[in-house]
Every structure is written in C-alpha cells, then in structure tokens.
Amino acid sequence: MSPSARREYVRDMQARYRVAYGRNQKKRILSQVSETLRCHRKHAGRLMRGRPPAVEGPLRRREPVYPERLIRVLASVWEAAQYAWSVRLKALLPLWMPKIRERWPLTPLERRQLLKMSPATMDRRLAPRRRELGRKIYGQTKPGRWLRQTIPIQTDSSNVKEPGWIEADTVSHSGPSAAGLFAYTLDLTDLFSGWVELYAILGKPAEKIVAASEEIRRAFPFELKGMDTDNGEEFINYDLDRYCRRTGVKRFRSRPYKKDDQAHVEQKNGTHVRRVLGWHRYDTQEAVDAMNELYRNEWRLLSNLFLPSVKLDYKTRRGSKIKRVYHDAQTPLDRLLESGQGDRAKLEALRQLRERLDPFELSKIVDRKLQAIWKLAAGDRIKPAPTLYVPVQSQWEELVREDDLPAVVYQRGWNNDIERIRKNWHRDRYFGSN
C-alpha cells in the first residue's frame, strides 16, 4: 500500500469509527485496520482517535545520519574482518583505523561517525548484505566407546581464570555424503582468551589427532593445561590418552548429545571454519595441505591478532529470562597481554608482529588462498547406493501399503513385522485410536 493510499484509508476508517455505535462495532473496525495496515491494535486505536492525516503533502522522512559512502567503507571492513558480529566489528574499528585511513580518505567527521556508530545501527545498515549469506550444518561425530568412564564430565567452562584450558572438536568436510575418506579440521579453542588454533587432517585416526595436537600445543603462546572434548572416537582412544598423560594435560569430556557443554568451540567451528571454507567436500592430500597453509599462517594471525571477540562476564535470572552481561570485546592477543599470563616472549613477538602487519592485506591473502582451496573441492556429487527391494509373498501383504515397506525386506523378519502391524491394526480398530 502506497503512503497516499494509506492516508486515504485512515481518513475513511476514522469517519466510520466516529459514527460506530457500541464497542463491538469499534472492535471490528480496529481489527480490520490492524490487519490491513499490519500494525499493532494499540497503534490502530491511536490512528482512529487521532487527527485526520492530510491527503496531499510531503512525507516526513528523516535523512540518514550516516551517508552511504561511509556504509560502503564499513561493509568493506566487515568483509575483510570475515563478517564479524557487530559488537566485535565496533571493537576492531579503533585497531584497524590507521589502515582504514590509508585506503579511504575519510574526513575527521567521517572518522568520528564511523567510531561512534552503534552495533545496532551496524546491524541495520548491513542487513541487506547479511541476507546474502547462507547457513548449513553437517555433523559426523561418532561416539567413542573406550575409556569413556575414566574421563570426568565437564559442563561449566565459564569461570576459567587462566589460559591453557581448551575445548577441542573436529569439523568434517564431507560435502553432501559421508562416504569414503575426507578431510577434517581439528579446532582447539582457549576458554580464557578465545585463542583459536586449527589443523586439517585427512580422516581422523588417533595418530593424526595426536600429531596435530602436538603441533598446535607448540604453537600456543601459553602452556596447555587441560583439554575438554566430546565423546567422538577420535578423542576417546588410548593414543590420545597416553599423549595427555605424557604431556601432563588433564582430560575432560562433555555429556553425550549436549553441544552446549562445548559452546565455545562449537561457536568457533561456525565462525572460523564453516564461514571460511564452506560445506564443500575435500578428500585429497593436496586440499589438506592447502588448508593447513591457510590455517597456520594468515588466518591464524588475522583471527587471533586483529579480530576481537566477546567473553561472558556473568548471568542473572529475572523470572524465566536469563540476562547475559559480557566484557568489552578484545582480541585474544590483547586479552592475554592484559592478563599478564602466558609466554611473555611469544606474546611480545606477536605484538610487534601485529604492528608490522596490515589486516587488509591479510584478508586479501586469505581470500586468494580460499579461491585456490575451493578449486580443490570434489566437484562431482557422490551417488547414493541403489535401493534394494526384495518382493516377498505373504498372507499379510495386503494389510500394508507399499510405501510403508522398509528399503530392504528380509524373508525372516517379514512375517514378524506383518504380525505386529496386524495386531496394532486390530487394536486401534477396537479402541478407536489412531
């Protein structure tokens, strides 16, 4: 409905509302106005009792505070920051501002406006670009049956006061099918600082998980103290258990089918792996090597040195609602430097390295390497196995529809299944249930 047609409709309904007799007629008019204008019933009542709108005249429209040129600059920064959340995006703007000024000639007023913009305004102005992003979820975790009872369950990881306590998980790159051998990404996330280390492996045997864990342990700028994993067979095995005992790393596990127990690493799986690599299938060693070339260099530096993250401070309950209060967004490196913990030599070297690096150049290299990785994805779809149907003659065959039959019917189990269906059919017919 156009603005002029809306005003004419409001004037006409106001006249009918004023001559309506009784509350029931006025209720019907309010319901019609609320449904037609798609507004709240309270707002419809205010329109009916208000002044008649002018049929002719200019529309009141406030000019946007932030010009479109500034929003294009913000969108470019948002894209280079790998589509960071608005709170994180606002926190990284002061850190990236020297490099932003080198690329875009912003006036002092535009720089102040960019730094002043609220996260809610960023979400609103970037909403058209955000709708173009998609989301998919795949999972390939299988439960490990060994050593499960010897590993304690850890459910609360929000009160960690020092770095070194991590959550570990694997992300499958199987594409549309989990058949055959394909790549996985081992994701280790520090609970205190939010530091993320990634490593790609082909398959997930225990010896490769141990080798990748050792590689990541040496790359951490702090000592590895504890590892919290899920119940997958890649973690619940004797090889990783011996490795943790030898290195003095304590082990914990989450409850089965409770992803909230590992909320930190599950979030990083989406922001640091899925949003970057997508949901393609990678099943060659060449693709795994290209992924590690990205993980161990540019993406590691960009995500840990230049992209801020938020950390939960405390939670309060108000009736049935829980309010979460977060600390100010910081990069993992800044959080470690501020805490005074970790390997000071490694952290100081990383701080000096950040002063020499350009986040926009890192983002360009990440995009260039991603283009090469995507070309290594398996292009052909894996064909599913053909459905096998074995026709069987039985006296109860007429009681069952053909679409109720299982994919594979064996002669031995056919009569038992039909007998059960027959009994349930007679029971439902007698009791009147469905």
C-alpha beads as a LAMMPS data file, in Angstrom:
LAMMPS data file: protein, C-alpha beads

434 atoms
433 bonds

1 atom types
1 bond types

-500.0 500.0 xlo xhi
-500.0 500.0 ylo yhi
-500.0 500.0 zlo zhi

Masses

1 110.0

Atoms # bond

1 1 1 0.000 0.000 0.000
2 1 1 1.401 3.380 -1.036
3 1 1 1.635 6.250 1.519
4 1 1 -1.122 8.242 -0.186
5 1 1 -3.457 5.220 -0.277
6 1 1 -2.660 4.532 3.374
7 1 1 -3.643 8.085 4.365
8 1 1 -6.896 7.896 2.393
9 1 1 -7.713 4.580 4.044
10 1 1 -7.044 6.005 7.524
11 1 1 -9.305 9.028 6.841
12 1 1 -12.123 6.778 5.628
13 1 1 -11.840 4.415 8.603
14 1 1 -11.711 7.366 11.038
15 1 1 -15.069 8.572 9.722
16 1 1 -16.571 5.105 10.156
17 1 1 -15.040 4.758 13.637
18 1 1 -16.570 8.029 14.856
19 1 1 -20.135 7.079 13.805
20 1 1 -19.849 3.464 15.007
21 1 1 -22.371 2.501 17.656
22 1 1 -21.253 0.361 20.557
23 1 1 -17.966 -1.270 21.496
24 1 1 -18.442 -4.303 19.297
25 1 1 -18.543 -2.257 16.101
26 1 1 -15.460 -0.288 17.145
27 1 1 -13.617 -3.533 17.950
28 1 1 -14.366 -4.871 14.485
29 1 1 -13.097 -1.653 12.896
30 1 1 -9.900 -1.760 14.950
31 1 1 -9.327 -5.393 13.986
32 1 1 -9.805 -4.542 10.304
33 1 1 -7.424 -1.560 10.481
34 1 1 -4.789 -3.575 12.364
35 1 1 -4.947 -6.386 9.816
36 1 1 -4.941 -4.105 6.763
37 1 1 -2.106 -1.831 7.912
38 1 1 -0.221 -4.684 9.631
39 1 1 0.168 -2.681 12.795
40 1 1 -0.453 -3.293 16.478
41 1 1 -4.003 -2.927 17.774
42 1 1 -2.926 -0.118 20.116
43 1 1 -1.477 1.819 17.213
44 1 1 -4.676 1.285 15.225
45 1 1 -6.675 2.773 18.115
46 1 1 -4.421 5.833 18.215
47 1 1 -4.889 6.322 14.472
48 1 1 -8.670 6.150 14.754
49 1 1 -8.749 8.660 17.631
50 1 1 -6.119 10.989 16.167
51 1 1 -6.237 13.872 13.748
52 1 1 -7.151 13.064 10.124
53 1 1 -3.973 12.834 8.023
54 1 1 -3.540 15.221 5.130
55 1 1 -4.242 13.539 1.792
56 1 1 -1.837 15.837 -0.036
57 1 1 1.521 16.945 1.254
58 1 1 5.135 15.812 1.552
59 1 1 6.010 12.741 3.553
60 1 1 8.079 13.224 6.676
61 1 1 11.324 11.339 6.243
62 1 1 14.464 11.873 8.273
63 1 1 17.719 11.981 6.391
64 1 1 20.128 9.169 7.328
65 1 1 22.755 10.172 9.863
66 1 1 25.477 8.081 8.220
67 1 1 25.995 8.617 4.467
68 1 1 26.016 5.731 2.040
69 1 1 29.725 6.200 1.330
70 1 1 30.513 5.570 4.987
71 1 1 28.341 2.429 4.964
72 1 1 30.292 1.147 1.943
73 1 1 33.528 1.641 3.868
74 1 1 32.019 -0.164 6.858
75 1 1 30.886 -3.025 4.604
76 1 1 34.401 -3.364 3.195
77 1 1 35.869 -3.542 6.692
78 1 1 33.157 -6.024 7.702
79 1 1 34.012 -8.222 4.714
80 1 1 37.741 -8.047 5.427
81 1 1 37.032 -8.986 9.061
82 1 1 35.277 -12.161 7.862
83 1 1 31.771 -10.822 8.623
84 1 1 32.366 -10.193 12.305
85 1 1 29.463 -9.696 14.697
86 1 1 28.506 -6.022 15.125
87 1 1 29.866 -5.810 18.700
88 1 1 33.171 -7.267 17.555
89 1 1 33.125 -5.058 14.460
90 1 1 32.783 -1.921 16.583
91 1 1 35.639 -3.084 18.832
92 1 1 38.041 -3.671 15.927
93 1 1 37.448 -0.292 14.247
94 1 1 39.893 1.645 16.524
95 1 1 42.509 -1.080 15.973
96 1 1 42.075 -1.010 12.192
97 1 1 41.610 2.756 11.846
98 1 1 45.234 3.538 10.799
99 1 1 44.940 1.103 7.875
100 1 1 41.402 2.283 7.070
101 1 1 42.681 5.851 6.695
102 1 1 45.348 4.648 4.263
103 1 1 42.735 3.096 1.980
104 1 1 39.877 5.584 2.179
105 1 1 40.358 9.360 2.501
106 1 1 37.950 9.888 5.378
107 1 1 37.358 13.330 6.789
108 1 1 37.669 13.875 10.560
109 1 1 33.862 13.998 10.775
110 1 1 33.523 10.667 8.945
111 1 1 36.118 9.042 11.192
112 1 1 34.235 10.208 14.274
113 1 1 30.950 8.968 12.818
114 1 1 32.433 5.578 11.997
115 1 1 33.788 5.138 15.515
116 1 1 30.569 6.462 17.068
117 1 1 28.226 4.139 15.154
118 1 1 26.424 1.723 17.479
119 1 1 26.315 -2.061 16.923
120 1 1 22.543 -1.923 16.384
121 1 1 22.982 0.658 13.603
122 1 1 25.664 -1.501 12.011
123 1 1 23.299 -4.460 12.018
124 1 1 20.525 -2.384 10.471
125 1 1 22.659 -0.801 7.729
126 1 1 24.432 -4.055 6.876
127 1 1 21.217 -6.124 6.893
128 1 1 20.786 -6.197 3.054
129 1 1 24.316 -7.562 2.645
130 1 1 23.882 -10.007 5.534
131 1 1 20.850 -11.679 3.909
132 1 1 23.032 -12.959 1.097
133 1 1 24.954 -15.223 3.478
134 1 1 23.691 -18.791 3.913
135 1 1 23.928 -21.343 6.695
136 1 1 24.194 -25.134 6.700
137 1 1 25.096 -27.666 9.334
138 1 1 26.593 -31.127 8.958
139 1 1 27.888 -33.442 11.655
140 1 1 29.960 -36.624 11.533
141 1 1 30.691 -37.343 15.216
142 1 1 30.562 -40.980 16.253
143 1 1 30.600 -41.933 19.912
144 1 1 33.759 -43.465 21.311
145 1 1 33.139 -46.481 23.488
146 1 1 36.567 -46.865 25.098
147 1 1 37.937 -45.029 28.141
148 1 1 34.740 -43.027 28.479
149 1 1 34.209 -43.865 32.104
150 1 1 37.754 -42.832 33.069
151 1 1 37.354 -39.269 31.747
152 1 1 35.407 -36.872 34.014
153 1 1 32.487 -34.887 32.614
154 1 1 32.922 -31.115 32.385
155 1 1 29.807 -28.966 31.897
156 1 1 30.739 -25.493 33.235
157 1 1 33.603 -23.670 31.485
158 1 1 32.674 -20.032 32.067
159 1 1 34.805 -19.368 35.181
160 1 1 38.269 -20.039 33.743
161 1 1 40.824 -17.587 35.196
162 1 1 43.953 -18.579 33.265
163 1 1 44.858 -19.606 29.716
164 1 1 45.648 -23.172 28.768
165 1 1 42.250 -24.796 29.324
166 1 1 40.888 -25.581 25.889
167 1 1 37.918 -27.168 24.151
168 1 1 38.615 -29.437 21.176
169 1 1 36.371 -30.583 18.349
170 1 1 36.562 -31.771 14.750
171 1 1 34.707 -30.303 11.759
172 1 1 34.001 -32.628 8.846
173 1 1 34.458 -31.562 5.233
174 1 1 32.421 -34.379 3.690
175 1 1 30.100 -32.356 1.489
176 1 1 26.750 -33.984 0.699
177 1 1 27.883 -37.500 1.669
178 1 1 29.981 -39.052 4.434
179 1 1 31.128 -41.949 2.253
180 1 1 34.814 -42.650 1.830
181 1 1 37.804 -40.730 3.175
182 1 1 37.632 -36.956 3.509
183 1 1 39.230 -34.075 5.425
184 1 1 38.586 -32.874 8.946
185 1 1 39.583 -29.688 10.751
186 1 1 40.808 -30.053 14.332
187 1 1 39.686 -26.960 16.262
188 1 1 41.270 -26.102 19.631
189 1 1 39.830 -23.035 21.409
190 1 1 41.202 -21.493 24.599
191 1 1 38.442 -20.748 27.101
192 1 1 40.161 -17.784 28.779
193 1 1 41.388 -15.759 25.813
194 1 1 39.418 -17.128 22.859
195 1 1 42.647 -18.054 21.057
196 1 1 41.909 -20.482 18.190
197 1 1 44.286 -22.921 16.525
198 1 1 43.213 -25.026 13.528
199 1 1 44.774 -28.000 11.806
200 1 1 43.492 -30.008 8.833
201 1 1 43.900 -33.783 8.582
202 1 1 42.774 -36.421 6.071
203 1 1 40.490 -38.729 8.012
204 1 1 40.618 -38.708 11.786
205 1 1 42.700 -41.640 13.028
206 1 1 44.113 -41.370 16.531
207 1 1 47.732 -40.966 15.435
208 1 1 46.870 -37.951 13.258
209 1 1 44.860 -36.338 16.065
210 1 1 47.849 -36.768 18.397
211 1 1 50.296 -35.331 15.840
212 1 1 48.026 -32.337 15.151
213 1 1 47.531 -31.747 18.892
214 1 1 51.292 -31.687 19.428
215 1 1 51.740 -29.238 16.548
216 1 1 49.085 -26.948 17.978
217 1 1 50.442 -27.256 21.548
218 1 1 53.788 -25.867 20.397
219 1 1 52.073 -23.007 18.555
220 1 1 50.058 -21.836 21.571
221 1 1 51.553 -18.745 23.318
222 1 1 50.801 -20.395 26.675
223 1 1 51.126 -23.772 28.334
224 1 1 48.440 -26.350 27.533
225 1 1 46.896 -27.499 30.829
226 1 1 43.580 -29.220 30.051
227 1 1 41.564 -30.493 27.094
228 1 1 37.774 -30.784 27.018
229 1 1 36.447 -32.910 24.132
230 1 1 33.229 -34.547 23.048
231 1 1 32.623 -38.310 23.042
232 1 1 33.827 -38.919 19.494
233 1 1 36.026 -41.905 18.801
234 1 1 38.800 -39.623 17.541
235 1 1 39.249 -38.343 21.111
236 1 1 38.220 -41.299 23.272
237 1 1 41.130 -43.618 22.459
238 1 1 44.311 -44.901 24.088
239 1 1 46.690 -42.970 21.820
240 1 1 45.382 -39.564 22.886
241 1 1 45.095 -40.764 26.471
242 1 1 48.793 -41.736 26.545
243 1 1 49.738 -38.441 24.917
244 1 1 47.853 -36.415 27.540
245 1 1 49.397 -38.420 30.369
246 1 1 52.889 -37.932 28.936
247 1 1 52.489 -34.163 28.498
248 1 1 50.595 -33.608 31.774
249 1 1 47.393 -32.409 30.081
250 1 1 44.217 -33.089 32.063
251 1 1 41.288 -34.546 30.166
252 1 1 37.573 -33.795 30.359
253 1 1 34.588 -34.683 28.220
254 1 1 31.091 -33.357 27.599
255 1 1 27.823 -35.173 28.052
256 1 1 26.647 -37.172 25.021
257 1 1 24.367 -35.203 22.677
258 1 1 24.867 -31.981 24.695
259 1 1 26.563 -29.473 22.409
260 1 1 26.014 -26.672 24.924
261 1 1 28.722 -28.231 27.098
262 1 1 31.207 -27.143 24.413
263 1 1 29.632 -23.859 23.401
264 1 1 32.958 -22.044 22.866
265 1 1 34.463 -24.423 20.324
266 1 1 31.091 -25.001 18.629
267 1 1 30.874 -21.259 18.023
268 1 1 34.389 -21.166 16.579
269 1 1 33.504 -24.086 14.311
270 1 1 30.992 -21.816 12.652
271 1 1 32.885 -18.523 12.593
272 1 1 36.419 -19.814 11.904
273 1 1 35.807 -22.906 9.757
274 1 1 32.357 -23.058 8.183
275 1 1 32.119 -19.398 7.207
276 1 1 35.608 -19.579 5.712
277 1 1 35.734 -22.927 3.922
278 1 1 32.022 -23.542 3.453
279 1 1 30.482 -27.000 3.161
280 1 1 32.373 -28.445 0.195
281 1 1 33.955 -31.883 0.143
282 1 1 37.734 -32.138 0.375
283 1 1 39.169 -35.650 0.050
284 1 1 42.732 -35.211 -1.246
285 1 1 46.033 -34.615 0.491
286 1 1 46.609 -31.607 -1.761
287 1 1 43.475 -29.945 -0.384
288 1 1 44.533 -30.723 3.202
289 1 1 47.962 -29.182 2.621
290 1 1 46.366 -26.057 1.154
291 1 1 44.033 -25.779 4.146
292 1 1 46.967 -26.046 6.573
293 1 1 48.850 -23.413 4.600
294 1 1 45.950 -21.062 5.303
295 1 1 45.324 -22.193 8.891
296 1 1 48.921 -21.975 10.104
297 1 1 49.729 -18.575 8.599
298 1 1 47.362 -15.778 7.512
299 1 1 44.122 -16.998 9.075
300 1 1 45.815 -17.693 12.414
301 1 1 47.258 -14.173 12.538
302 1 1 44.097 -12.442 11.319
303 1 1 41.742 -14.205 13.748
304 1 1 43.923 -14.022 16.876
305 1 1 45.659 -10.668 16.409
306 1 1 43.072 -8.498 14.645
307 1 1 39.560 -9.876 15.232
308 1 1 38.068 -9.075 18.683
309 1 1 35.782 -11.492 20.486
310 1 1 33.451 -11.079 23.450
311 1 1 33.606 -13.008 26.707
312 1 1 30.805 -13.663 29.168
313 1 1 31.107 -11.780 32.477
314 1 1 28.095 -13.055 34.430
315 1 1 24.476 -14.177 34.074
316 1 1 21.443 -13.039 36.026
317 1 1 17.987 -14.595 36.081
318 1 1 14.867 -12.427 36.006
319 1 1 11.872 -14.680 36.272
320 1 1 12.014 -17.036 33.312
321 1 1 14.596 -14.983 31.393
322 1 1 18.378 -15.059 31.701
323 1 1 20.320 -11.862 31.086
324 1 1 23.937 -12.251 29.964
325 1 1 26.449 -9.458 30.524
326 1 1 29.680 -9.519 28.512
327 1 1 33.087 -7.907 28.866
328 1 1 34.249 -5.400 26.279
329 1 1 35.298 -7.030 23.030
330 1 1 39.049 -7.683 22.788
331 1 1 41.354 -9.630 20.530
332 1 1 42.764 -12.845 22.034
333 1 1 46.231 -11.308 21.968
334 1 1 45.125 -8.188 23.872
335 1 1 43.296 -10.323 26.432
336 1 1 46.463 -12.338 27.077
337 1 1 48.665 -9.233 27.257
338 1 1 46.284 -7.559 29.697
339 1 1 46.121 -10.621 31.954
340 1 1 49.887 -10.821 32.375
341 1 1 49.804 -14.602 31.822
342 1 1 51.170 -16.839 29.107
343 1 1 54.559 -16.979 27.424
344 1 1 55.714 -13.352 27.562
345 1 1 58.372 -13.787 24.875
346 1 1 55.899 -15.240 22.369
347 1 1 53.249 -12.650 23.212
348 1 1 55.665 -9.730 22.826
349 1 1 56.855 -11.099 19.483
350 1 1 53.233 -11.382 18.334
351 1 1 52.507 -7.818 19.480
352 1 1 55.439 -6.472 17.484
353 1 1 54.376 -8.566 14.505
354 1 1 50.879 -7.064 14.639
355 1 1 52.327 -3.551 14.365
356 1 1 54.026 -4.508 11.109
357 1 1 51.104 -6.396 9.568
358 1 1 48.213 -4.967 7.566
359 1 1 44.848 -6.678 8.274
360 1 1 43.507 -5.748 4.842
361 1 1 46.459 -7.423 3.134
362 1 1 45.990 -10.473 5.328
363 1 1 42.338 -10.594 4.345
364 1 1 43.232 -10.380 0.650
365 1 1 45.719 -13.246 1.011
366 1 1 43.073 -15.289 2.852
367 1 1 40.592 -14.711 0.025
368 1 1 43.202 -15.596 -2.589
369 1 1 44.104 -18.843 -0.825
370 1 1 40.427 -19.684 -0.370
371 1 1 39.907 -19.412 -4.117
372 1 1 42.681 -21.959 -4.605
373 1 1 41.253 -24.260 -1.911
374 1 1 37.750 -24.148 -3.366
375 1 1 39.125 -25.309 -6.710
376 1 1 40.409 -28.450 -4.961
377 1 1 36.933 -29.406 -3.698
378 1 1 35.369 -32.576 -5.052
379 1 1 33.089 -31.368 -7.847
380 1 1 31.034 -34.458 -8.638
381 1 1 28.237 -35.422 -6.313
382 1 1 28.557 -38.840 -4.731
383 1 1 25.798 -41.103 -5.982
384 1 1 23.789 -42.856 -3.274
385 1 1 23.605 -46.622 -3.231
386 1 1 20.618 -48.026 -5.151
387 1 1 17.639 -49.062 -3.067
388 1 1 17.281 -52.817 -2.808
389 1 1 13.767 -54.234 -2.709
390 1 1 13.093 -57.943 -2.289
391 1 1 9.460 -58.860 -3.015
392 1 1 8.042 -61.406 -0.598
393 1 1 4.705 -63.158 -0.804
394 1 1 2.822 -63.246 2.476
395 1 1 -0.734 -63.604 3.676
396 1 1 -0.500 -60.205 5.437
397 1 1 0.892 -58.290 2.447
398 1 1 -2.482 -56.769 1.569
399 1 1 -2.692 -55.070 5.018
400 1 1 0.393 -52.916 4.421
401 1 1 0.803 -50.137 1.889
402 1 1 3.797 -50.370 -0.396
403 1 1 5.267 -47.045 0.847
404 1 1 5.312 -48.432 4.415
405 1 1 7.752 -51.175 3.470
406 1 1 11.398 -50.798 4.551
407 1 1 14.120 -50.297 1.966
408 1 1 15.393 -53.863 2.432
409 1 1 12.929 -56.626 3.357
410 1 1 14.234 -59.952 4.530
411 1 1 12.232 -63.140 4.413
412 1 1 12.958 -63.936 8.060
413 1 1 11.664 -60.681 9.529
414 1 1 8.730 -60.170 7.182
415 1 1 6.129 -62.288 8.957
416 1 1 7.078 -60.894 12.376
417 1 1 6.704 -57.304 11.186
418 1 1 3.387 -58.001 9.497
419 1 1 2.104 -59.838 12.563
420 1 1 2.954 -56.797 14.704
421 1 1 1.257 -54.444 12.267
422 1 1 -1.814 -56.720 12.127
423 1 1 -2.143 -56.755 15.911
424 1 1 -1.781 -52.982 16.144
425 1 1 -4.362 -52.553 13.381
426 1 1 -6.910 -54.703 15.210
427 1 1 -6.106 -52.946 18.497
428 1 1 -6.599 -49.488 17.008
429 1 1 -9.798 -50.614 15.308
430 1 1 -11.172 -51.941 18.610
431 1 1 -10.163 -48.993 20.847
432 1 1 -10.783 -46.297 18.246
433 1 1 -7.239 -44.857 18.448
434 1 1 -5.064 -43.832 15.548

Bonds

1 1 1 2
2 1 2 3
3 1 3 4
4 1 4 5
5 1 5 6
6 1 6 7
7 1 7 8
8 1 8 9
9 1 9 10
10 1 10 11
11 1 11 12
12 1 12 13
13 1 13 14
14 1 14 15
15 1 15 16
16 1 16 17
17 1 17 18
18 1 18 19
19 1 19 20
20 1 20 21
21 1 21 22
22 1 22 23
23 1 23 24
24 1 24 25
25 1 25 26
26 1 26 27
27 1 27 28
28 1 28 29
29 1 29 30
30 1 30 31
31 1 31 32
32 1 32 33
33 1 33 34
34 1 34 35
35 1 35 36
36 1 36 37
37 1 37 38
38 1 38 39
39 1 39 40
40 1 40 41
41 1 41 42
42 1 42 43
43 1 43 44
44 1 44 45
45 1 45 46
46 1 46 47
47 1 47 48
48 1 48 49
49 1 49 50
50 1 50 51
51 1 51 52
52 1 52 53
53 1 53 54
54 1 54 55
55 1 55 56
56 1 56 57
57 1 57 58
58 1 58 59
59 1 59 60
60 1 60 61
61 1 61 62
62 1 62 63
63 1 63 64
64 1 64 65
65 1 65 66
66 1 66 67
67 1 67 68
68 1 68 69
69 1 69 70
70 1 70 71
71 1 71 72
72 1 72 73
73 1 73 74
74 1 74 75
75 1 75 76
76 1 76 77
77 1 77 78
78 1 78 79
79 1 79 80
80 1 80 81
81 1 81 82
82 1 82 83
83 1 83 84
84 1 84 85
85 1 85 86
86 1 86 87
87 1 87 88
88 1 88 89
89 1 89 90
90 1 90 91
91 1 91 92
92 1 92 93
93 1 93 94
94 1 94 95
95 1 95 96
96 1 96 97
97 1 97 98
98 1 98 99
99 1 99 100
100 1 100 101
101 1 101 102
102 1 102 103
103 1 103 104
104 1 104 105
105 1 105 106
106 1 106 107
107 1 107 108
108 1 108 109
109 1 109 110
110 1 110 111
111 1 111 112
112 1 112 113
113 1 113 114
114 1 114 115
115 1 115 116
116 1 116 117
117 1 117 118
118 1 118 119
119 1 119 120
120 1 120 121
121 1 121 122
122 1 122 123
123 1 123 124
124 1 124 125
125 1 125 126
126 1 126 127
127 1 127 128
128 1 128 129
129 1 129 130
130 1 130 131
131 1 131 132
132 1 132 133
133 1 133 134
134 1 134 135
135 1 135 136
136 1 136 137
137 1 137 138
138 1 138 139
139 1 139 140
140 1 140 141
141 1 141 142
142 1 142 143
143 1 143 144
144 1 144 145
145 1 145 146
146 1 146 147
147 1 147 148
148 1 148 149
149 1 149 150
150 1 150 151
151 1 151 152
152 1 152 153
153 1 153 154
154 1 154 155
155 1 155 156
156 1 156 157
157 1 157 158
158 1 158 159
159 1 159 160
160 1 160 161
161 1 161 162
162 1 162 163
163 1 163 164
164 1 164 165
165 1 165 166
166 1 166 167
167 1 167 168
168 1 168 169
169 1 169 170
170 1 170 171
171 1 171 172
172 1 172 173
173 1 173 174
174 1 174 175
175 1 175 176
176 1 176 177
177 1 177 178
178 1 178 179
179 1 179 180
180 1 180 181
181 1 181 182
182 1 182 183
183 1 183 184
184 1 184 185
185 1 185 186
186 1 186 187
187 1 187 188
188 1 188 189
189 1 189 190
190 1 190 191
191 1 191 192
192 1 192 193
193 1 193 194
194 1 194 195
195 1 195 196
196 1 196 197
197 1 197 198
198 1 198 199
199 1 199 200
200 1 200 201
201 1 201 202
202 1 202 203
203 1 203 204
204 1 204 205
205 1 205 206
206 1 206 207
207 1 207 208
208 1 208 209
209 1 209 210
210 1 210 211
211 1 211 212
212 1 212 213
213 1 213 214
214 1 214 215
215 1 215 216
216 1 216 217
217 1 217 218
218 1 218 219
219 1 219 220
220 1 220 221
221 1 221 222
222 1 222 223
223 1 223 224
224 1 224 225
225 1 225 226
226 1 226 227
227 1 227 228
228 1 228 229
229 1 229 230
230 1 230 231
231 1 231 232
232 1 232 233
233 1 233 234
234 1 234 235
235 1 235 236
236 1 236 237
237 1 237 238
238 1 238 239
239 1 239 240
240 1 240 241
241 1 241 242
242 1 242 243
243 1 243 244
244 1 244 245
245 1 245 246
246 1 246 247
247 1 247 248
248 1 248 249
249 1 249 250
250 1 250 251
251 1 251 252
252 1 252 253
253 1 253 254
254 1 254 255
255 1 255 256
256 1 256 257
257 1 257 258
258 1 258 259
259 1 259 260
260 1 260 261
261 1 261 262
262 1 262 263
263 1 263 264
264 1 264 265
265 1 265 266
266 1 266 267
267 1 267 268
268 1 268 269
269 1 269 270
270 1 270 271
271 1 271 272
272 1 272 273
273 1 273 274
274 1 274 275
275 1 275 276
276 1 276 277
277 1 277 278
278 1 278 279
279 1 279 280
280 1 280 281
281 1 281 282
282 1 282 283
283 1 283 284
284 1 284 285
285 1 285 286
286 1 286 287
287 1 287 288
288 1 288 289
289 1 289 290
290 1 290 291
291 1 291 292
292 1 292 293
293 1 293 294
294 1 294 295
295 1 295 296
296 1 296 297
297 1 297 298
298 1 298 299
299 1 299 300
300 1 300 301
301 1 301 302
302 1 302 303
303 1 303 304
304 1 304 305
305 1 305 306
306 1 306 307
307 1 307 308
308 1 308 309
309 1 309 310
310 1 310 311
311 1 311 312
312 1 312 313
313 1 313 314
314 1 314 315
315 1 315 316
316 1 316 317
317 1 317 318
318 1 318 319
319 1 319 320
320 1 320 321
321 1 321 322
322 1 322 323
323 1 323 324
324 1 324 325
325 1 325 326
326 1 326 327
327 1 327 328
328 1 328 329
329 1 329 330
330 1 330 331
331 1 331 332
332 1 332 333
333 1 333 334
334 1 334 335
335 1 335 336
336 1 336 337
337 1 337 338
338 1 338 339
339 1 339 340
340 1 340 341
341 1 341 342
342 1 342 343
343 1 343 344
344 1 344 345
345 1 345 346
346 1 346 347
347 1 347 348
348 1 348 349
349 1 349 350
350 1 350 351
351 1 351 352
352 1 352 353
353 1 353 354
354 1 354 355
355 1 355 356
356 1 356 357
357 1 357 358
358 1 358 359
359 1 359 360
360 1 360 361
361 1 361 362
362 1 362 363
363 1 363 364
364 1 364 365
365 1 365 366
366 1 366 367
367 1 367 368
368 1 368 369
369 1 369 370
370 1 370 371
371 1 371 372
372 1 372 373
373 1 373 374
374 1 374 375
375 1 375 376
376 1 376 377
377 1 377 378
378 1 378 379
379 1 379 380
380 1 380 381
381 1 381 382
382 1 382 383
383 1 383 384
384 1 384 385
385 1 385 386
386 1 386 387
387 1 387 388
388 1 388 389
389 1 389 390
390 1 390 391
391 1 391 392
392 1 392 393
393 1 393 394
394 1 394 395
395 1 395 396
396 1 396 397
397 1 397 398
398 1 398 399
399 1 399 400
400 1 400 401
401 1 401 402
402 1 402 403
403 1 403 404
404 1 404 405
405 1 405 406
406 1 406 407
407 1 407 408
408 1 408 409
409 1 409 410
410 1 410 411
411 1 411 412
412 1 412 413
413 1 413 414
414 1 414 415
415 1 415 416
416 1 416 417
417 1 417 418
418 1 418 419
419 1 419 420
420 1 420 421
421 1 421 422
422 1 422 423
423 1 423 424
424 1 424 425
425 1 425 426
426 1 426 427
427 1 427 428
428 1 428 429
429 1 429 430
430 1 430 431
431 1 431 432
432 1 432 433
433 1 433 434
